[in-house]
């Protein structure tokens, strides 16, 4: 939103200091070397909300309904070299990112005759992965790290991780919006690191750029020699919210909300996340363990990913079709979003609002029931502290964020980001049950609106 902190953005698997290695766990990793296994059926009490088994023809790219490619040496307008000092050029080429025809994804770093490195980085289109209030979220993947060790592995940095949704499209608000590293590995070591990044950098409540991290050896087969299942559980059912990290079902690192102040935790967790898979070459983390790629580094060793799965358990939430169009729909109760986060509001009634809304951002609310008598009006509780000459449109769309708006209103500065007013707009006649999208359009890149709630009228 309005400059969450003065911190330069660096998606944080980054220039961290050395984290001490912990002892090897003498645990058996059942099935660690099997090349292919379908994503497991959800356990009792859990619901699958996302899965990709990477089934498809050998040599083809990923399913772009699920994934998008992040290419080049950084995000548009973001920090160079992805903020980490890594040197590869990320591409969407199947030379770097491809299905193998046996139910796996392979992300393969390659070096050309001139010594230039290419690799791959994919991210989920969805940015709404978070547990429901009072519930849990599990994000897991069965992965074999690049099977290369010693001098030949110098510079390799594979990762399976997540970034807070407000980072997408902003690229200048790390680490306050949060980062969850489920798997990181460098230099072909038999070690997996897990870390939460948050707060401000350098230093701050989350000890950036190191973050709140832990590590362990892969049980049974080494991380490079076999497949292991790497998981994160984000738990809002406990008295103190916590985020737990696992390898092959063994919890080896936990971060709890009471380790930092409440504002830092809220800024990092009051929104969804998106998932990332990539193999970097070089960068600050590998420098802490001996340096980046050199002449001894052997290219062409892939990160092999069997599946990515997201499960949800417990909590409240709204049953699709049960949102009443004519009652206040709290903005923070979205089912999907891009570019926003939640914060405490000072508006009457308290609670939270969504913010950081700028051109191209959107929020989704599933199953809004308009009934059989047509709705003809939309109202939203909004506030803006936008600068001079900054304004935009709040638009309402049905069933797709790219459908034609059924109504909209313009908004400029209202006197402050917590200076609230209710703004109405006429809409086309609507009946039945629909997914409602609020989209935000502006001719300027700056944030222009906060939203507390909205509803519809006849």
N, C-alpha and C positions, 0 to 999 in steps of 0.2 A: 504494500500500500504506500502511504506517504513515507518513503525511506524508512523501512523498519529499523535499520541501524545504519551507521556510517561504514559498515564493513564492506570491503571489496568482495564481490561474488567469486567463490571458488568452490564448485561442487566437490565435496570435501574428502574424497578418498585420497587426499592430496599431500601437501608438503608436510605431512605430520612427522613428529619425532618418533623415535623407535619405541614400539610397545614391547614390553618384555614377553618373551615366549614362555608358555606354561608347559608343564610336563606332559608327556605322552599318556593318553588314556589307553589302558590295556583292555580294549573292548572289541568284540567281534563285530564286523560290519556285514551283516547278512546280505548276500546278493550283491556285494559291492562291485563285482566285476562283470555282472550281466550287462550286455550292451543295450538291451531294450526292455522297458517295462512300461505298461500303460500307467497313466496317473491313477493312483489308488482311489477306490470308491470312498466317498466321505464317511468318516466314522459316525456312529449314532450321535445325533444332536448337532451335527454340522451340515451345512449346505454349501455346495460348490457354486461359486459366483464367477469364476473364470478358469479356463483351462486351455492350454495348447499342447498337444502331444507331438507336434512337429511331424505329422504324417504327410507325406507328399512325394512327388517325383524327385529323384536325385538330381541335384544341380539347379533346383528352382529356389526362388527366394521365399521369405516368410509370408505368412498370411497378413496382408495389409489391412484386413478388417480388424485384426488384433494389434498390429505393431506398426510403428513408423521408424524410418531410418534417421539417425542423427549423423550427418556427414560433415566432412571438412575437418578443420582444426578447432572448432568451437561453434557455439550457437550464434546466430546473427545478433550482433550487438553485445554478446557476452564476452567473458574473459578469453584470451587467446590460449591455445593448447589445452582447452577444456578446463582451464584454471588449475591444472595439476602439474604442468610442465611436461606432460607426455608428448611424444614427437610424431606419432603416426598420423596419417591422413585417413579419417574414417570414410568408408565408401558404402554404397548400396550394391556393389558388384557381387555376383555370386562367387567370384574368386575369394571373397572375404566372408560373405554371409550366405549360407546355403543349407538346404535340407540334404541329407545323405541318402534318402530313399529307404532307410531302415528305421525310421521313426525318430531321428535325431536332428537337431540343429547343430551346425558347425560354424563357429566364428574363428577365422583363421588369419593370423597376422602374416604378411608376406613382405619380402624385401626385394626391390628391383636391382638391376645391374648397377645403378648409380648409388645404391645404398639407402634409398628412400623406402620408408615403411608405410604400408597400408594395413588397415584392419577394419573391424566392424563394430557398430554400436546400434542396438535397437531398443526402443522404448514402447511400452504399451500406449495405445491411443487413450485408454481410460486413465483418468486421474483421480478416481473416486474411491480408491482402496483404503478403507479405514473401518474399524469395528463399530458396530452399532452401540448406542448408549447401553451400558450394562452388559455388553457382549464381548466377543473375541474375534480377531482376524488372524488367519494363518496363511502365510505366503511361503511356498516351498518349491524347490526344484531339485531334480536328480541330475547331477552334473559330474562329469569327469574333467578335471583341470587339464590344461595342456600337458601332454605326457613327455615332459622334457625337464631335465634337472642339471645341476652343476653349471659349469661355464656356458653350456649350450642354452641355458634358460635365462641368461643374464638379460634383464630388461623386461621380461614378461610380467604382466600385471592384469590377470583376469578378475572379473567381478560380477556379482549378482547383487543388485542393490536397488534402493528406492529413493526418490526425491519428493519433497512436499510439492503438492500441485501448484501453489502460487509461484514456484520457480519457473514453470513453463511460460514463456512469453515475456518474463521479466528479466531473468538472468542476472540480476544485481542484488538479490535478497538472501543469498546464502551467508551464513548457516542458519539464520533465524527461523526459516520455514521448515527446517528439519531435513535430515538425511539418515537413512537406515541401511547400513551395509550388512547384508546377510552373509555374503561370502566375498572375501578378498584374499588374494594370494600373490606373492612376489617371488621372483628368482627361482621358481621351481622347488621351494621349500615345502616340506610336509607339514604345513601349518595353514589353518584357516583363521582369519580375523573377522570379528563382528564389531560394529561400532555404531553409535548414535552420534550425529553431529547436530548442534543446536546453539542458541545464544548468539554471541558476537565473536569476532575474530580480529586479531589474535587474542588468546587467553579467554576471558569471559567465564561464565558459569559452567561451560561444557569443555573447558580446557582445550580450546581450539589453537592450532589446527589438528591436534591429536584426536580430540573427541573423547567420548566415554566408551572405551573399547576393551575387548578381551580376545583371547586366542587359545587355540588348542591344536594338537595334532589330530589328523584324521585317524579314526579307529580302524584296526584291521589293515586292509590295503592302504597304501599311501594315497594322498590326495591326487597324485598324478597317475598312479597305476590302476585305479578303479573308480567306479561310480560311487558317489555318496549323496545322501539327501540332506540338503541345507535348508533350514526352516527358520522363520521368525513368527512368533506369536505375540500379538499386541492385545493386551488383556485389560478391558475396562470393567470386568466383573469383580475385581479385587478391591479391597478398601483403599489401597494405594495403586493407582494405575501403573502397569509395568509392561516392558517389552523384553521378551525372552528370545534367545538365539540358540539353535540346536544344530548338531550334526548327527545324522543317523539316529535321531530321537533322543539324544543326550543333551540336556541343557547345560551349556558351558559358560554362558554370559547373560546377565540380566541388568537392565537399566530401569530404575524406578523413578516415579514422578517426584518423590521427596528428595532426590539427589540434587535437584536444582530448584530455583524459585518458581512460583506458580505461573508468573508471566512468561518466563522462558519456556516452560513446558507447554503452556497453552499455545504460544506462537508456533511451536513445532508440531503440535498434534491436533489442533482444532480444524483440520481439513483432511482431504484425501491425499493419496500418494500415487505416483506412477512407478512402474517397474522398469529396470534397465538391465541389460546384459551386454557386456563388452569385453574386449581384450585390448588394453592399452600397452604401449611399448614406451618404457622410460617414464620419468616423472619423479616427484618428490618422495613418494613412498619407496620406490625401488632404490632411489639414491641412498636412503637410510640403511639399505642392506647391500651396498657395494656398487651401485651405479647402474646406468642404463645400458642398452644394447651396444655391443662392440663386434669386432670381427669374429669372435668365437660364438656369438649368438646364432642359433640355428632357426631360421624361419619355418613357417608352414606347420606348426604344431597347434591344432585347434582346441578351443574350449568346446566340449561336446555336451549338449543339453538334451536330455531325454524328454522332459516335460516341464512346464511351469503351471502351477495350480494355486488358486486362491480359494480358501474356505472361510465361512462365517458361522458363528455359533451364538445363540442366545440373544439377549438384548430386546429392545422394544422395536421401534421402526413402524412404518406405515404399510399395511397390506395394500398392494396395488388395487386401485379402484375404490379405495376407502378415503381418499382425500376429498374433502368437501370444498367445492369451488367457491362457496359463498361464506365460508368461515376463513379467518386469517390463516394463511399458510406461512409458517415461519421460514424466512429465507434460508436459515442455516440447516433446514431439514432436507436439503437437496439430495437427490439420488445420484447425481453426476455433476461435474463442473470442470471448468478450465479457467485458471487465472485468478481465483479468489481464495480468501481465507476467512475464518470467523474470528470475532473479537467481542468483548463485552460491550454492550450498548448502555448509554445513559438515557435512552428514550423511556418514556412512561411504560411501565410494565416490566422493565429490566430485560434480562436474557442476553441474547447475542444478536449481532447483525453480521452480514457478509460485507467484505470490503475488497479493496484493490481491484475494482472493476474498471476496465478500460476497453478500448477498441478491440474487438475480437473475442472477448471473454463471454462465457455463457454458464448458466446453471440449468439443471434439469429436475423436474418434479414429476414422478411417474403416477399414472392412474388418478388424475384429477376428474372427479365426477361432476358434470354440469347438469345432469338430469335431463328431463324432457322439455323443460321450459327454457327457452334460449337466454343465455347470458349476452348482454350487450355493453357491459362496462367492465373495465379493469381499473383497480386502484392499487398503488404501491406506496409504502412508507419509505421515504428516501431522504438522504442527506448528502451534501457535497461541500467540500472545502477546496474545490478545484481552483486553479489559478486563473488570472485574467485571460480571456479569450479561449478558455477550455470549456467545452460543453459536449453533450452527446445525446444519443437516443437510447431509451429503455424500450425494448421491443418484446412483444409476446408472439410466440410461434407455437404451433401444435404439431406434435408427433415427430418432428425433425428440426434440428437447429438450423437447417438450411431452407426450410419451407418459407413461403411468403408470410411476412408478419400479418397478424390479424388486427394489430393495433400497436400504438407506440406513443410516447411523449418525450419531449426534449427537456433536458435539465442542465443547468449551470450551477454556479456557487449558491448555496442556500444560507451561507453564513458560517459554515464549519462542518467538519466530518461527523459531528454529533448534533447538528442543528436540523431537526427532523420536520418534514412536512408530508402530508398525504396528497399525492398527485393522481387525478383521475384521467382516464382516456377511454374513448369510445372504441369498441371492437366489433368485428363481424359477428353475426349471430352464431352461437356455439351451443350444441347439445351433445349428450353422450359422455363417454369417458375418453380422456386423451392424456398423453404425456405433454406437459407444458414446459416450454423452454423460455427463459428470459435471456435475451441476447443484448449485447451492448455495443453500440456503434459510435465512433467518433472520428473526426478528421485529425485529431491530435493523439499522440501516443500516451499521454498522461492519464492517470486514474481520474475519473470524473464523478463516481457515484458510490454510495453505500446503500444497501437495502436491508430493512429490518423485517418487513412482512409484506404480503400482498393478498388480494382477494378479488373476486368477481361479483358483479351485480346484474340484475335484470334490467 
